[in-house]
Amino acid sequence: MTWLRFGTEPTPIGTAVIAVTDEGLVALEITEAPPELVLEPAMHRLAAVAEHDPVAVEPVARQLREYFDGERAEFDIAIDWRLVRGFTRAALEAVCRIPYGETASYGEVAVWAGAPRAARAVGTACATTPISVVVPVHRVVRSDGSLGAYGARPELKRFLVNLERAIE
């Protein structure tokens, strides 16, 4: 049986619901939704049981606090990629190569992920990632340099990009 240990952390843009397994961070979503609702897809896909455990998520919560305080440019967190497969995983791993304070286009990420014509698939991967902020999908922009959407909350993407650019 897989255990999801979860907790929450307040951030300047909403509450981070954080879930970890023995292998690493498996889900992180900035939301105002109840944690149970956020965790339901991960619990289903991993056949996991969720347990509220703030101590287990504290290393991630601490790094998030440091990030939002401008004290951390890179996360040092093991990631459990089991919720993503195939090209989605390749795209999200490529996104992790975008340096702090910089952006890359969906097309550039597609090239890095090994599928140069898959810019739209990169967009889908970014939109459906189970791990936000730590997997910096906010750094992926349109080919014309405009930010584009961030789920239904483009203001969050703008906040994160501006945070990183201001602290560089």
Backbone as ProteinMPNN parsed JSONL, in Angstrom:
{"seq_chain_A": "MTWLRFGTEPTPIGTAVIAVTDEGLVALEITEAPPELVLEPAMHRLAAVAEHDPVAVEPVARQLREYFDGERAEFDIAIDWRLVRGFTRAALEAVCRIPYGETASYGEVAVWAGAPRAARAVGTACATTPISVVVPVHRVVRSDGSLGAYGARPELKRFLVNLERAIE", "coords_chain_A": {"N_chain_A": [[0.843, -1.175, 0.0], [0.476, 2.22, -0.753], [1.344, 5.184, 0.897], [0.174, 8.429, 1.165], [1.421, 11.206, 2.489], [0.361, 14.194, 3.794], [0.115, 17.796, 3.918], [-0.426, 21.281, 4.57], [0.563, 24.549, 3.432], [0.685, 27.965, 3.924], [0.89, 30.409, 1.336], [1.912, 33.356, -0.505], [0.128, 33.325, -2.61], [-1.964, 31.646, -2.176], [-3.104, 28.602, -0.589], [-0.794, 26.02, -0.282], [-1.174, 22.734, -1.051], [0.425, 19.932, -0.121], [1.811, 16.832, -0.97], [3.51, 13.907, -0.139], [5.338, 10.901, -0.826], [7.08, 7.887, 0.113], [8.99, 8.023, -1.805], [9.241, 10.657, -2.632], [8.24, 14.079, -3.388], [4.999, 14.126, -4.548], [2.729, 15.517, -5.217], [1.747, 18.894, -5.496], [-0.158, 21.582, -5.067], [-1.362, 24.846, -5.514], [-4.036, 26.254, -4.017], [-7.442, 26.891, -3.041], [-9.085, 24.946, -2.442], [-10.359, 22.141, -0.521], [-7.933, 19.999, 1.038], [-8.422, 17.211, 0.758], [-9.913, 17.006, -1.578], [-8.082, 17.87, -3.488], [-6.183, 15.861, -3.257], [-7.47, 13.571, -4.044], [-7.3, 12.595, -6.873], [-4.594, 11.686, -6.947], [-4.604, 9.782, -4.898], [-6.344, 7.923, -5.989], [-5.032, 7.16, -8.44], [-2.637, 6.081, -7.461], [-3.508, 4.144, -5.806], [-3.607, 4.774, -3.091], [-3.483, 5.626, 0.411], [-4.339, 8.457, 2.238], [-2.764, 10.481, 4.677], [-2.82, 12.922, 7.122], [0.036, 14.649, 7.788], [1.969, 16.817, 8.883], [4.675, 16.955, 9.615], [6.008, 15.249, 7.857], [5.838, 16.628, 5.447], [7.213, 18.923, 5.952], [9.949, 19.494, 5.058], [9.489, 20.199, 2.343], [7.635, 22.266, 2.668], [9.231, 24.116, 4.047], [11.154, 24.75, 2.087], [9.471, 25.916, 0.207], [8.641, 28.204, 1.645], [11.11, 29.518, 1.803], [11.555, 29.955, -0.929], [9.419, 31.734, -1.613], [10.156, 33.81, 0.029], [12.319, 34.763, -1.279], [14.748, 33.595, -0.859], [15.536, 31.217, -1.952], [16.471, 29.716, -4.934], [16.548, 27.331, -6.229], [14.985, 24.191, -5.907], [15.55, 21.549, -3.682], [14.516, 18.798, -3.722], [13.371, 15.516, -3.694], [11.566, 14.03, -6.327], [8.62, 12.271, -6.862], [7.646, 10.781, -9.597], [5.47, 9.228, -10.362], [2.828, 9.899, -11.04], [2.809, 10.907, -13.554], [3.441, 10.089, -16.96], [5.226, 8.868, -19.87], [5.399, 11.138, -22.612], [4.484, 13.353, -21.211], [5.827, 13.23, -18.77], [8.486, 13.478, -19.719], [8.349, 16.063, -20.776], [7.786, 17.6, -18.458], [10.059, 17.07, -16.942], [11.902, 18.313, -18.593], [11.042, 20.955, -18.327], [11.974, 21.479, -15.796], [14.566, 22.165, -16.263], [14.666, 24.819, -16.925], [16.159, 27.778, -16.04], [15.995, 29.553, -12.902], [14.244, 32.581, -12.784], [14.18, 32.876, -15.513], [12.591, 32.268, -18.715], [11.117, 29.927, -21.011], [9.976, 28.897, -24.232], [7.01, 27.018, -25.153], [7.609, 25.543, -27.408], [10.429, 25.387, -27.285], [10.734, 23.821, -24.982], [9.537, 21.497, -25.911], [11.441, 20.66, -27.804], [13.629, 20.138, -26.088], [12.511, 18.015, -24.737], [12.564, 16.088, -26.602], [10.756, 15.984, -28.722], [10.246, 17.865, -31.134], [7.986, 18.932, -32.476], [5.931, 19.079, -30.711], [4.757, 21.177, -29.206], [2.165, 21.885, -28.36], [1.483, 19.641, -26.856], [3.276, 19.934, -24.792], [2.13, 22.153, -23.59], [-0.217, 20.975, -22.643], [0.894, 19.143, -20.822], [2.014, 20.927, -18.972], [-0.303, 22.189, -18.068], [-1.576, 20.146, -16.739], [0.084, 19.226, -14.765], [0.873, 17.526, -11.742], [2.422, 18.733, -9.893], [3.08, 21.836, -8.93], [4.981, 24.909, -8.967], [7.463, 23.799, -7.716], [8.029, 22.074, -9.853], [8.614, 24.01, -12.364], [6.405, 25.107, -14.114], [5.373, 27.566, -14.527], [7.319, 29.017, -15.757], [7.184, 28.562, -18.431], [6.382, 29.883, -21.522], [4.479, 31.509, -24.152], [5.358, 31.438, -27.681], [5.661, 34.038, -28.564], [6.544, 35.317, -26.364], [4.666, 36.164, -24.538], [2.902, 35.549, -21.474], [0.711, 33.729, -21.286], [-1.723, 31.288, -20.213], [-2.31, 29.88, -16.918], [-3.475, 27.399, -15.907], [-6.631, 28.179, -14.804], [-5.852, 30.494, -13.728], [-4.166, 32.913, -14.495], [-3.035, 35.093, -13.194], [-1.564, 34.059, -11.116], [0.597, 32.89, -12.419], [1.827, 35.17, -13.485], [2.525, 36.442, -11.072], [4.438, 34.593, -10.024], [6.449, 34.561, -12.029], [7.184, 37.284, -11.992], [8.054, 37.473, -9.327], [10.393, 35.888, -9.384], [11.921, 37.277, -11.272], [12.262, 39.72, -9.997], [13.867, 39.124, -7.866], [16.196, 38.065, -8.808]], "CA_chain_A": [[0.0, 0.0, 0.0], [1.185, 3.497, -0.798], [0.849, 6.216, 1.802], [0.375, 9.835, 0.843], [1.441, 12.037, 3.679], [0.075, 15.522, 3.272], [-0.038, 18.942, 4.792], [-0.657, 22.528, 3.847], [1.47, 25.659, 3.745], [0.204, 29.22, 3.338], [1.818, 31.13, 0.462], [1.307, 34.634, -0.905], [-0.846, 33.158, -3.699], [-2.959, 30.647, -1.798], [-2.619, 27.504, 0.242], [-0.141, 24.905, -0.971], [-1.457, 21.379, -0.571], [1.652, 19.196, -0.405], [1.716, 15.397, -0.691], [4.75, 13.17, -0.353], [5.392, 9.455, -0.604], [8.429, 7.506, 0.522], [9.897, 8.317, -2.912], [9.423, 12.095, -2.802], [7.079, 14.934, -3.612], [4.148, 13.558, -5.595], [1.718, 16.499, -5.593], [1.779, 20.204, -4.855], [-1.093, 22.46, -5.768], [-1.765, 26.076, -4.833], [-5.482, 26.197, -4.174], [-8.277, 27.159, -1.873], [-9.924, 23.754, -2.297], [-9.98, 21.278, 0.599], [-6.861, 19.071, 0.686], [-8.935, 15.905, 0.347], [-10.322, 17.117, -2.974], [-6.847, 17.969, -4.266], [-5.454, 14.595, -3.173], [-8.265, 12.457, -4.566], [-6.743, 11.954, -8.071], [-3.364, 10.965, -6.608], [-4.982, 8.601, -4.121], [-6.942, 6.962, -6.921], [-4.018, 6.655, -9.387], [-1.607, 5.316, -6.757], [-4.174, 3.247, -4.86], [-2.955, 5.21, -1.859], [-4.228, 6.121, 1.552], [-3.786, 9.746, 2.645], [-2.665, 10.718, 6.104], [-2.341, 14.262, 7.442], [1.318, 14.496, 8.469], [2.736, 18.044, 8.628], [6.112, 16.722, 9.794], [6.526, 14.619, 6.635], [5.908, 17.61, 4.356], [7.942, 20.119, 6.401], [11.063, 19.897, 4.184], [8.949, 20.878, 1.164], [7.05, 23.521, 3.15], [10.335, 25.031, 4.364], [11.724, 25.243, 0.839], [8.485, 26.844, -0.369], [8.753, 29.47, 2.376], [12.36, 30.149, 1.359], [11.334, 30.405, -2.305], [8.572, 32.927, -1.612], [10.895, 34.876, 0.712], [13.428, 35.168, -2.124], [15.988, 33.009, -0.343], [15.805, 29.943, -2.618], [16.279, 29.74, -6.385], [16.415, 25.945, -6.678], [14.448, 23.26, -4.921], [16.338, 20.334, -3.462], [13.446, 17.907, -3.281], [13.162, 14.334, -4.538], [10.231, 14.032, -6.927], [7.999, 10.994, -7.207], [7.019, 11.062, -10.898], [4.526, 8.166, -10.734], [1.537, 10.391, -11.542], [2.966, 11.32, -14.951], [4.122, 9.068, -17.764], [5.463, 9.133, -21.279], [5.846, 12.463, -23.016], [4.182, 14.319, -20.15], [6.961, 13.214, -17.833], [9.651, 14.048, -20.411], [8.14, 17.511, -20.869], [7.917, 18.207, -17.134], [11.474, 17.007, -16.57], [12.56, 19.367, -19.379], [10.673, 22.224, -17.698], [12.834, 21.65, -14.62], [15.861, 22.688, -16.723], [14.581, 26.271, -17.141], [16.747, 28.426, -14.861], [15.274, 30.519, -12.078], [14.22, 33.932, -13.32], [14.14, 32.855, -16.972], [11.456, 31.564, -19.303], [11.341, 29.216, -22.273], [8.707, 28.703, -24.932], [6.501, 25.654, -25.24], [8.374, 24.904, -28.471], [11.767, 25.064, -26.77], [10.604, 22.688, -24.062], [9.268, 20.325, -26.75], [12.735, 20.229, -28.35], [14.389, 19.537, -24.985], [11.86, 16.752, -24.362], [12.78, 15.122, -27.678], [9.648, 15.976, -29.688], [10.218, 19.267, -31.553], [6.688, 19.393, -32.994], [4.93, 18.789, -29.675], [4.559, 22.333, -28.325], [0.83, 21.814, -27.719], [1.535, 18.591, -25.837], [3.957, 20.547, -23.651], [1.104, 22.957, -22.931], [-1.087, 20.056, -21.898], [1.67, 18.635, -19.683], [2.103, 22.008, -17.989], [-1.639, 22.448, -17.515], [-2.052, 19.015, -15.944], [1.092, 18.764, -13.822], [0.427, 17.396, -10.356], [3.375, 19.432, -9.021], [3.349, 23.204, -9.376], [6.056, 25.698, -8.378], [8.699, 23.01, -7.704], [8.169, 21.847, -11.291], [8.295, 25.416, -12.641], [5.655, 25.295, -15.353], [5.121, 29.007, -14.683], [8.4, 29.574, -16.578], [6.946, 28.23, -19.841], [5.61, 30.978, -22.116], [4.163, 31.402, -25.585], [6.485, 31.74, -28.576], [5.827, 35.49, -28.689], [7.018, 35.827, -25.082], [3.578, 36.455, -23.595], [2.836, 34.518, -20.44], [-0.312, 32.706, -21.492], [-2.543, 30.895, -19.059], [-1.745, 29.048, -15.857], [-4.767, 26.875, -15.512], [-7.608, 29.266, -14.904], [-5.375, 31.555, -12.845], [-2.954, 33.522, -15.067], [-2.436, 36.036, -12.253], [-0.568, 33.324, -10.336], [1.779, 32.761, -13.276], [2.468, 36.489, -13.512], [3.129, 36.648, -9.754], [5.636, 33.762, -9.881], [7.474, 35.065, -12.959], [7.638, 38.572, -11.473], [8.805, 37.185, -8.095], [11.72, 35.412, -9.749], [12.657, 38.35, -11.969], [12.568, 40.79, -9.036], [14.849, 38.671, -6.876], [17.423, 37.657, -9.489]], "C_chain_A": [[0.89, 1.24, 0.0], [0.519, 4.474, 0.167], [1.171, 7.579, 1.229], [0.338, 10.576, 2.163], [1.28, 13.471, 3.2], [-0.013, 16.564, 4.366], [-0.273, 20.163, 3.937], [0.343, 23.571, 4.307], [0.887, 26.924, 3.127], [1.296, 29.839, 2.469], [1.167, 32.458, 0.098], [0.225, 34.501, -1.977], [-1.907, 32.103, -3.402], [-2.321, 29.568, -0.951], [-2.001, 26.422, -0.623], [-0.561, 23.618, -0.281], [-0.291, 20.534, -1.054], [1.435, 17.737, -0.048], [3.049, 14.743, -1.043], [4.497, 11.68, -0.161], [6.784, 9.148, -0.093], [9.455, 7.838, -0.559], [10.112, 9.803, -3.145], [8.113, 12.837, -2.957], [6.267, 14.396, -4.781], [3.079, 14.547, -6.058], [1.931, 17.78, -4.797], [0.887, 21.106, -5.686], [-1.408, 23.665, -4.895], [-3.254, 26.236, -5.092], [-6.172, 26.724, -2.93], [-9.223, 25.987, -1.633], [-9.469, 22.939, -1.082], [-8.902, 20.279, 0.169], [-7.362, 17.72, 0.167], [-9.341, 15.903, -1.125], [-9.103, 17.164, -3.89], [-6.151, 16.61, -4.344], [-6.182, 13.425, -3.821], [-7.695, 11.82, -5.834], [-5.471, 11.151, -7.783], [-3.676, 9.698, -5.825], [-5.528, 7.522, -5.041], [-5.866, 6.331, -7.808], [-2.977, 5.781, -8.704], [-2.191, 4.252, -5.832], [-3.612, 3.503, -3.466], [-3.962, 5.628, -0.803], [-3.551, 7.421, 1.987], [-3.828, 9.88, 4.158], [-2.124, 12.133, 6.318], [-1.082, 14.127, 8.296], [2.189, 15.719, 8.171], [4.247, 17.854, 8.767], [6.722, 16.143, 8.517], [6.684, 15.617, 5.496], [6.712, 18.85, 4.731], [9.149, 20.461, 5.527], [10.598, 20.631, 2.921], [8.383, 22.235, 1.579], [8.139, 24.549, 3.444], [10.936, 25.609, 3.089], [10.759, 26.177, 0.107], [8.556, 28.205, 0.316], [10.001, 30.231, 1.915], [12.222, 30.697, -0.06], [10.539, 31.708, -2.32], [9.219, 34.1, -0.871], [12.088, 35.368, -0.099], [14.769, 34.609, -1.7], [16.373, 31.712, -1.049], [15.488, 30.064, -4.097], [16.113, 28.331, -6.952], [15.862, 25.098, -5.544], [15.323, 22.024, -4.873], [15.388, 19.296, -2.861], [13.386, 16.724, -4.236], [11.73, 14.377, -5.057], [9.817, 12.605, -7.254], [7.16, 11.256, -8.465], [5.911, 10.075, -11.259], [3.183, 8.649, -11.262], [1.615, 10.868, -12.985], [3.792, 10.287, -15.696], [4.416, 9.621, -19.155], [5.951, 10.534, -21.552], [5.561, 13.513, -21.946], [5.33, 14.375, -19.159], [8.196, 13.841, -18.479], [9.536, 15.573, -20.481], [8.339, 18.177, -19.509], [9.356, 18.14, -16.625], [12.265, 18.071, -17.33], [12.262, 20.746, -18.782], [11.59, 22.509, -16.511], [14.219, 22.185, -14.994], [15.834, 24.204, -16.946], [15.116, 26.962, -15.888], [15.791, 29.401, -14.176], [15.367, 31.892, -12.725], [14.173, 34.01, -14.832], [12.874, 32.137, -17.434], [11.912, 30.854, -20.566], [9.981, 29.0, -22.915], [8.29, 27.238, -24.896], [7.284, 24.88, -26.302], [9.773, 24.52, -28.032], [11.724, 23.855, -25.845], [10.343, 21.408, -24.853], [10.572, 19.775, -27.342], [13.548, 19.535, -27.265], [13.829, 18.177, -24.589], [11.95, 15.707, -25.474], [11.68, 15.047, -28.712], [9.417, 17.395, -30.197], [8.867, 19.793, -32.034], [5.567, 19.281, -31.958], [4.7, 19.946, -28.712], [3.197, 22.291, -27.624], [0.785, 20.752, -26.632], [2.277, 19.089, -24.594], [2.957, 21.406, -22.876], [0.166, 22.109, -22.094], [-0.372, 19.518, -20.664], [1.744, 19.695, -18.584], [0.76, 22.243, -17.299], [-2.101, 21.346, -16.564], [-1.03, 18.511, -14.932], [0.516, 18.61, -12.42], [1.314, 18.171, -9.384], [3.638, 20.823, -9.581], [4.498, 23.8, -8.56], [7.378, 24.932, -8.384], [9.029, 22.531, -9.116], [7.689, 23.168, -11.899], [7.585, 25.657, -13.971], [5.291, 26.763, -15.574], [6.187, 29.671, -15.551], [8.229, 29.291, -18.068], [5.969, 29.249, -20.414], [5.326, 30.692, -23.588], [5.371, 31.815, -26.425], [6.704, 33.235, -28.755], [6.289, 36.14, -27.385], [5.925, 36.168, -24.092], [3.399, 35.266, -22.65], [1.847, 33.406, -20.733], [-0.998, 32.359, -20.188], [-1.727, 30.092, -18.054], [-2.949, 28.391, -15.206], [-5.779, 27.984, -15.727], [-7.148, 30.483, -14.106], [-4.082, 32.198, -13.377], [-2.285, 34.526, -14.132], [-1.39, 35.358, -11.37], [0.73, 33.179, -11.124], [2.536, 34.082, -13.309], [3.173, 36.759, -12.186], [4.441, 35.88, -9.634], [6.77, 34.237, -10.79], [8.04, 36.388, -12.437], [8.453, 38.4, -10.192], [10.243, 36.802, -8.445], [12.535, 36.507, -10.431], [13.075, 39.449, -11.0], [13.718, 40.397, -8.113], [16.183, 38.305, -7.514], [18.637, 38.416, -9.055]], "O_chain_A": [[1.92, 1.287, 0.672], [-0.706, 4.569, 0.237], [2.31, 7.849, 0.85], [-0.672, 10.566, 2.866], [1.991, 13.909, 2.296], [-0.186, 16.266, 5.548], [-0.311, 20.075, 2.709], [0.893, 23.498, 5.405], [0.62, 26.954, 1.926], [2.476, 29.801, 2.818], [-0.017, 32.658, 0.371], [-0.515, 35.451, -2.23], [-2.664, 31.716, -4.292], [-1.132, 29.627, -0.638], [-2.614, 25.961, -1.586], [-0.333, 23.434, 0.915], [-0.046, 20.432, -2.256], [0.94, 17.423, 1.035], [3.628, 14.995, -2.1], [3.587, 11.262, 0.554], [7.585, 10.06, 0.113], [10.649, 7.927, -0.275], [11.083, 10.18, -3.801], [7.033, 12.306, -2.697], [6.794, 14.229, -5.882], [2.573, 14.429, -7.174], [2.246, 17.758, -3.608], [1.152, 21.356, -6.862], [-1.684, 23.533, -3.702], [-3.686, 26.342, -6.239], [-5.541, 26.968, -1.902], [-10.061, 26.03, -0.732], [-8.315, 23.041, -0.665], [-8.953, 19.765, -0.949], [-6.783, 17.157, -0.761], [-9.135, 14.915, -1.831], [-9.107, 16.553, -4.959], [-5.596, 16.253, -5.383], [-5.57, 12.398, -4.113], [-7.605, 10.593, -5.887], [-5.294, 10.057, -8.319], [-3.071, 8.653, -6.067], [-5.208, 6.344, -4.885], [-5.793, 5.107, -7.917], [-2.483, 4.83, -9.309], [-1.45, 3.541, -5.153], [-3.201, 2.581, -2.761], [-5.118, 5.937, -1.091], [-2.325, 7.479, 2.091], [-4.776, 9.46, 4.822], [-1.089, 12.496, 5.758], [-1.122, 13.564, 9.39], [3.055, 15.66, 7.298], [5.016, 18.537, 8.09], [7.835, 16.511, 8.142], [7.578, 15.464, 4.663], [6.875, 19.745, 3.902], [9.367, 21.645, 5.268], [11.247, 21.581, 2.482], [8.627, 23.24, 0.911], [7.983, 25.727, 3.123], [11.199, 26.809, 3.01], [11.193, 27.128, -0.543], [8.534, 29.24, -0.351], [9.948, 31.436, 1.67], [12.719, 31.784, -0.358], [10.94, 32.676, -2.966], [8.871, 35.255, -1.115], [12.796, 36.28, 0.329], [15.814, 35.095, -2.134], [17.437, 31.159, -0.771], [14.387, 30.461, -4.478], [15.585, 28.168, -8.052], [16.225, 25.269, -4.38], [15.775, 21.522, -5.902], [15.449, 18.97, -1.675], [13.353, 16.907, -5.452], [10.8, 14.716, -4.324], [10.576, 11.84, -7.849], [6.098, 11.876, -8.397], [5.449, 10.094, -12.4], [2.461, 7.868, -11.882], [0.589, 11.201, -13.58], [4.715, 9.689, -15.144], [3.927, 10.68, -19.55], [6.799, 11.064, -20.835], [6.327, 14.465, -21.796], [5.754, 15.458, -18.755], [8.878, 14.65, -17.85], [10.518, 16.284, -20.27], [8.996, 19.215, -19.423], [9.817, 19.059, -15.949], [13.192, 18.666, -16.78], [13.141, 21.606, -18.741], [11.94, 23.662, -16.258], [14.966, 22.617, -14.116], [16.888, 24.81, -17.138], [14.589, 26.757, -14.794], [14.907, 29.985, -14.803], [16.439, 32.313, -13.159], [14.13, 35.108, -15.387], [12.183, 31.489, -16.648], [12.973, 31.155, -21.114], [8.961, 28.927, -22.23], [9.1, 26.346, -24.644], [7.587, 23.701, -26.118], [10.255, 23.44, -28.373], [12.579, 22.974, -25.922], [10.868, 20.349, -24.508], [10.778, 18.562, -27.374], [14.098, 18.458, -27.497], [14.569, 17.293, -24.159], [11.477, 14.582, -25.316], [11.671, 14.117, -29.518], [8.49, 18.066, -29.744], [8.638, 21.002, -31.996], [4.389, 19.379, -32.301], [4.472, 19.721, -27.524], [3.089, 22.621, -26.443], [0.13, 20.934, -25.606], [1.941, 18.706, -23.473], [2.941, 21.386, -21.646], [-0.199, 22.479, -20.978], [-0.959, 19.445, -19.585], [1.558, 19.389, -17.406], [0.705, 22.469, -16.091], [-2.926, 21.59, -15.684], [-1.249, 17.476, -14.303], [-0.242, 19.464, -11.961], [1.006, 18.262, -8.196], [4.334, 20.974, -10.585], [4.921, 23.217, -7.562], [8.335, 25.387, -9.01], [10.188, 22.577, -9.528], [6.486, 23.422, -11.946], [8.117, 26.337, -14.849], [4.941, 27.156, -16.686], [5.976, 30.783, -16.034], [9.042, 29.734, -18.879], [4.881, 29.459, -19.878], [5.867, 29.756, -24.177], [6.29, 32.464, -25.927], [7.816, 33.661, -29.067], [6.412, 37.362, -27.305], [6.212, 36.436, -22.925], [3.711, 34.127, -22.998], [2.131, 32.243, -20.448], [-0.861, 33.064, -19.188], [-0.597, 29.686, -18.326], [-3.381, 28.767, -14.117], [-5.757, 28.652, -16.761], [-7.935, 31.39, -13.835], [-3.022, 32.041, -12.771], [-1.089, 34.785, -14.264], [-0.439, 36.001, -10.925], [1.822, 33.325, -10.574], [3.76, 34.1, -13.173], [4.3, 37.253, -12.177], [5.447, 36.437, -9.195], [7.922, 34.307, -10.362], [9.256, 36.582, -12.442], [9.44, 39.107, -9.992], [11.192, 37.333, -7.868], [13.732, 36.632, -10.175], [14.138, 40.047, -11.168], [14.457, 41.258, -7.636], [17.199, 38.243, -6.822], [19.733, 38.165, -9.555]]}, "name": "protein", "num_of_chains": 1, "seq": "MTWLRFGTEPTPIGTAVIAVTDEGLVALEITEAPPELVLEPAMHRLAAVAEHDPVAVEPVARQLREYFDGERAEFDIAIDWRLVRGFTRAALEAVCRIPYGETASYGEVAVWAGAPRAARAVGTACATTPISVVVPVHRVVRSDGSLGAYGARPELKRFLVNLERAIE"}
